Amino acid sequence: MSARPTRRLARDVRGFTIVETMVAIVIIGFAFLGVAGVHGVSSRAQSLGQNQGLARFVTDQELEEMRRLPFDQIVSGSSSATVEGVAFNVNRDVQAVANGARVTVTTTWTDRFGPQTMTFTTIVSQVTNPASP
């Protein structure tokens, strides 16, 4: 009598079980949730950085305007500007110092993170900005 050899399939040849597949799906799902969370944080950071860059532009423009004016026309005041759809309020505070004026420009705006503020200070010299004739 001849014995017929029985063939057994190796475990790795049979494929995945339903339990193994479900575990893999759960792990991949958690990975995608992590990626989605990082995307939300990076989107908020990009938006805040863009608004801060615009605020710096508005503040720098105000400081440059003060540097170009004749010295006797450098005064405290306020103004507003809208850049790329964001409204900025700009306040200038001018204080006399030896041979010049200290100009502090505070720019405020509100975005989806709430109220924001940026302040820069510079000294404007009577030597480089003489009074108007």
LINVENFEN-V327012 format. One line per field, one symbol per residue. ss: DSSP state (2 for helix, 1 for strand, 0 for the rest). A space follows every 50 residues. Layout:
ss=???
This chain:
ss=00000000002222000222222222222222222222222222222222 22222222222222222200222000111111100111111111111001 111111111110011111111111100000000
